[in-house]
Amino acid sequence: MGLRTTESVVVAAPPGRVFPHVAELDVYPSWLGLVHTAVCEPGSEPPAWSVEIRAHVGPFARSKRLRMVRSVYEPDRQVEFERSEIDGRQHARWSLRVELDAEPDSSTLVTMHLTYEGSLWTGGVLDRVLADEVAKGRDGLAALVNAAPTH
């Protein structure tokens, strides 16, 4: 059971300009609608965020609160966030990995992988909604990076 989806987009900027937009989860609500809120937990190591995932199905919304940690951090190359609750219970796995590959024309191929290994958020319509949100996010990221001032 579960969901695995991958989306890619070419962003007209080098990896060094794209990475700041994917390295910290609290930036994600500005470009990935699936991440409704993300609040950094001060002093956590590895860095952790309290995240609300929200998906709309017609007039209804389904939301889920997760604690996510940054498990992989390779500047200008890749970052991965994984669910890591601290309540002592077993939880379905959620992960989001973003890979950046420099292109010869100074643009960046951004590939996002979303994995959910539970059953609550899967099954027909929700699978499609989650995949669509990630697809929209690729365009949101490209627009955000292209609008950001260069230094």
Residue pairs with C-beta under 8 A, 6 or more apart in sequence:
1 117
1 118
1 119
1 122
2 92
2 93
2 115
2 116
2 117
2 118
2 119
2 122
3 114
3 115
3 116
3 121
3 122
3 127
3 130
3 131
4 113
4 114
4 115
4 116
5 113
5 114
5 130
5 131
5 134
6 111
6 112
6 113
6 114
7 111
7 112
7 131
7 134
7 135
7 137
7 138
8 109
8 110
8 111
8 112
8 138
9 109
9 110
9 138
9 139
9 141
9 142
10 103
10 107
10 108
10 109
10 110
10 142
11 18
11 107
11 108
11 110
11 141
11 142
11 145
11 146
12 107
12 142
12 145
12 146
13 106
13 107
13 108
13 145
13 146
14 102
14 106
14 107
14 108
15 76
15 77
15 100
15 101
15 102
15 108
16 76
17 108
17 145
17 148
17 150
18 100
18 108
18 110
18 141
18 145
19 75
19 76
19 79
19 100
20 27
21 27
21 31
21 141
21 144
21 145
21 148
22 28
22 79
22 98
22 100
22 110
22 141
23 70
23 73
23 75
23 79
24 40
24 47
25 35
25 38
25 40
25 49
25 51
25 68
25 70
25 81
26 38
26 39
26 40
26 49
27 38
28 35
28 38
29 35
29 36
29 37
29 38
30 140
30 144
31 137
31 140
31 141
31 143
31 144
32 133
32 134
32 136
32 137
32 140
32 141
33 54
33 133
33 136
33 137
33 140
34 53
34 54
34 55
34 130
34 133
34 134
34 137
35 51
35 52
35 53
36 52
36 53
36 54
36 63
37 50
37 51
37 52
38 49
38 50
38 51
38 52
38 68
39 49
39 50
39 51
40 47
40 48
40 49
41 47
41 48
41 49
41 50
41 67
44 69
46 69
46 70
46 71
46 73
47 69
47 70
48 67
48 68
48 69
48 70
48 84
49 67
49 68
49 69
49 81
50 65
50 66
50 67
51 65
51 66
51 67
51 68
52 63
52 64
52 65
52 66
53 63
53 64
53 65
53 66
53 94
54 61
54 62
54 63
54 64
55 61
55 62
55 63
55 121
55 126
55 129
55 130
55 133
56 129
57 125
57 126
57 129
62 121
62 126
64 120
64 121
66 83
66 85
66 94
67 83
67 84
67 85
67 86
68 81
68 82
68 83
68 84
68 94
68 96
69 81
69 82
69 84
70 79
70 80
70 81
71 80
71 81
71 82
71 84
71 95
72 78
72 79
72 80
72 97
73 79
76 100
77 99
77 100
78 97
78 98
78 99
78 100
79 97
79 98
80 95
80 96
80 97
80 98
81 95
81 96
81 97
82 93
82 94
82 95
83 91
83 92
83 93
83 94
83 95
85 91
91 118
92 116
92 117
92 118
92 119
92 120
93 115
93 116
93 117
93 118
94 115
94 116
94 117
94 118
95 113
95 114
95 115
96 112
96 113
96 114
96 115
97 112
97 113
97 115
98 110
98 111
98 112
98 113
99 110
99 111
99 113
100 108
100 109
100 110
101 108
101 109
101 111
102 108
103 109
110 138
110 141
110 142
112 134
112 137
112 138
114 130
114 131
114 134
116 122
116 130
121 130
